[in-house]
Amino acid sequence: MNPSRLSSVLLSAAVVLLLASCGNAGDASEDDSPGTDALGDGTDAHVPTTSPAEPDVTELPGSEDVPSIPFPEQDAELVEEMTSEVSGAWMEYEVLSETQLRFLSWSGNQACYGQRYELQETAEEVAVAIITGWRSDAAEVCTEEALAVAITVDLEEPLGDREVVELEDPELNTQQP
């Protein structure tokens, strides 16, 4: 028999024996005779037969309990030529002037990922999408990391009392690099 086949057979046999021995521990009876205890070690330890309660995911803290992320000191570089673009939701924005808004969003390693924005203005609202993608001049090796980035958006008209909203369905270059 070849060595790799022998190793597979031995490993399979070991797994079967291990599983068979685990099955006997749960079949312990209530008597105190040797070899019938729950742990199989001659002690009178009791092993509960019920599993712990599942966590209640409705008890997660609300957004008011989540610390805010500060805006980075410098804006991220805007990159117009990218592939594999996605539109990520921006977290918040600040008004720099009547014609400038600064958005906080997530991106990746700036040697590999870039960002740009798309803007649509109407009399009632300012719709903004922050788009992240793979830079055409990306480094050959990239680490996976999440970075908070700031992006300043120049408005065509003063903001006034218009609502700032997420732009749905921006144009994306989804071509792979």
N, C-alpha and C positions, 0 to 999 in steps of 0.2 A: 504494500500500500504506500502511495507517495506521502511525503511528510506533511504537506498542506492538508490532504484529506484526513490523515490521522489526527492532526490538530483539530480539525472541524468536528470529527467524531468525538474526541475527548472533551471538547468544550461543550458540545450538545449533551453528552452524558452528565457532565458536571452541573449544567443548568437544570436538567431533569431531576437529579438527586437533590439539588438545593430547593427546588420548588416543591418536591414531595415532602421534604422535611419541614418546610414552612407550613404546609397544609395540616400537619399533625399538631402543631402548637395550638391552633384554634379549636381543636377537638377535645381539649382537656375537660375531664369530668369534674364534678364537684367534690369527689372524695379526696382524702389527703394521702392516698397511697403513693409511694415513690414512683416517679416516672409519669405521673398524670397531672403534675402541676402545669400551670399555664406557660411558664417560661422554660420548662424542661430542665431546670437546674437543681431540683430537689428542694426548692424554697416554696413557701406558701404565698408567693406574690400573686396578686390578682391583676389580670389584664382586662381592661374594660372591653366590652363587646360592641360598644357604640363608637362611632367616629366623631371627632370634634365637629362642632357646628360650623357650617360654611359662613364666611364673613358676609356681612350685610353691606352690599355695595351702595346702598342708599344712604349710608352714614358718612359718605365722603364729604370733606369740608367744602363749603361753598366758595365761590370766587372771591368773596370778601376776605377769606382766610388765606388766600394765596398771595405771597409777597409780590410786589410789582418789580418789574425788571427795569433798571435805569437805562435811559437812552445812552448809547455809546457817545464818547466825546466827538468823534469824527464820523462823517457820513461815509458809507461804503461807496466804492467806485462804481459808477454806472457803466454797464457793459452792454453794447447793442447787439453784438454778434455772438449768440449762444445757441446751443442745441439742447435737446431734452428738457425744454422749458416746462415749468409748472407754475401755476398761480397759487401762491400761498397766502393765507389770510394774514393780514397785518393785525397786530395786537392792539395798538393804540396810535394816536397821532397828537401832535402839538401844533399850535398855530404860531409860526414864526413872524408872519406879517399878514396883511390882508391878501397877499398874492403868493404866499409860501406856507406849505404845510410840511411837517417832518413826521415820517411814519417809522414805527418800530416793527420789525419783522424778523423772521428766522432765515438763516442761510447756512451754507457750508463753508469749508475751508476756502478762503478767498483766493488761493493760488489755483483753485480748480473751478469754483462756482462764482458766478457773477449775478448781478441783479439789475433790473430795469423797472420802469413803471409804465403803466398805460393809464391814460386819463380821459374821462368823458365828462363834460360840464353841461348842465342845463340851467334854466332859471331857478329850479327848485333844489338841485343837488349837485354835488361833486362826487363822481364815482371814480375810485382809484383801485387798481390792481398792482400788487407788488409781485413781480415775476422773477423767479430764480431759474438758472440754467447752467449748463456745462460750458465753460469759457472755450472759445476756439483756440486760445493760446494756453490752455490748461497744462499744468505740470504733469509729468508722466506718472508720478506716484502721488496719491492724495490720501490724507487721513480723513476718516469720517468723524465729523464733529459738528455740533450745532452752535452757531454763533448768532447773537442778537446783533442786527445791523440797523442802522438808521439811514433813511433815504429821504432827501428833500425833494418835494414836488412843487414845480412852479405852475401856478394857475394862470389861465388866460385872462380872467376877470377877478375882481376882488371877491373874497369869500362871502362877505355880508352875512345874511342869516340862512344861507343854504346849508342843507344837511350833507355831511360827509359819509359816504357809504362805500361798501365793498363793490367793485366792478365785477359783474358776473360775465363769464364767457369772453375773456380777453383773447386776442389773437396770440397763439403760441406756436413756436417752432418746436414741434415734437420729434423732429428728425434726430436719430441717434448719432453720436459722434463716430 
